[in-house]
């Protein structure tokens, strides 16, 4: 899927997730292990190809040692960069 076909919301969430994962110095494999979310799905999320469920957001946040709301706040900041 080309970037022009991806939703700005999904791209913003992907950037927020990738930034937080890198800030915590985790690879996608490590985040996958700690969150029990498949590594390929994490890649799809980070690339704006998939939309996460509430349970996925919660699992990722727990593995990143942040509140789910912190991940959403980062997403909102990324959305503001796009507008």
C-alpha positions, 0 to 999 in steps of 0.5 A: 500500500502506497503512503498516499493510500494510507490514512494519516491517522494510521501513519500517525499512530505508527510513528508514535509507536515506533518513536516510543519503541525506539525511545525504550531501545527495543527492537520489534522482536523484543516488543513482540516478545514482551507484548505477545503481539506478532512482530509482523503485526507491529511492523504493519502498525508502525507502517500505518497498514493496520489499525490496532484494537484496544487490547493491542494498544494495552498490550503494547503500552504494558510492554513499553512500560507506559500507560495506554493514554501515553501512547494515545497522547503521542499519537495525538502529537503526531496528528498535530504535526500532520495538520 
